[in-house]
Amino acid sequence: KQRAMLMLDVATADRQEGVNQRDTVRVDEAFRLAAEALATGRRYNSERIIQRSRRFRRGYAGPVTANVHAFDQRLRATLP
């Protein structure tokens, strides 16, 4: 679980840097990493990881790439 939280921290930093540099590849990779963390959160039913994943997504309003879309689908699957 701690690894997933660390992955979300790294993904957040990468996403912010990607947005600042207008680097959609970096943003896309950040969402891929966040999706891995979210999968771990779902596997362990960790509300803390899922909530952090939601905050990660709320922090991004840029273009929807393939990995952003995939992340959104996984995040929607966590809703009751």
N, C-alpha and C positions, 0 to 999 in steps of 0.2 A: 504494500500500500504506500509506503514511503517513497518507493521508486516512482510510482504514478504521480504523487504530488510533486516530486522533483521534475518529472517530465513536463508537467503542466507549468511549472516555473520557467523551464527552458523554453517551452512553446510560447509562453507569454512574451518573454524577452525577444525571441525570434520574430514573433508576429509584430511587435512594436517596431523593431528594427526594419523589418520588411516594409511596413507601412511608411515609416520615415524615409526610406530609400526608394519607395515605389517599386519594390521588388516582389512581384507576385509569386515568383518561384519560392522565395523564402517564406512568404505568407502561407503558401500552399503546403510547404513542408512543415511549418508550425502546426497547421491543422491536422496533418497526418500524425504527428507526434501526440497531439492532444487527443486524437481519436484512440490511439493506443492506450493512453492513460485512462480514458473514459471506459474502454473495454475492461480494463482491470477493475475499475470502480464498479462496473456492472457485475463482473464475475464474483466480487466479494461483497456485493450489496452495500458498498460504502457510500453513504449519503454525503460524506465530506468530499470525496473525490467528485461525485456527480455535481454537487453544488459548485465546486471550484471550476468544473468544466462549463457549467452554465455561465459563471462570471467571465470565464475566458471568452465565450462566444459573444456575450453582451458587449465586450470591449472592442468588437470589430464590426465596422459598418461598411467595409470595402466591397470590392467585387466578389461574387460567389464563384470560386474555382471548383474543380472537381472534388478536391479534398474538403473544402468548406461544405459543399453539398453533402458529401458522405458523412461528415461530422454532424451536420444538422439532422440527418436521418437517424443516426445513432442516438443523438441527444433526445430526439422526439420519442424514441423507443423507451426512454427512461420515465416518461410521463405516465401517471396512473390512468 
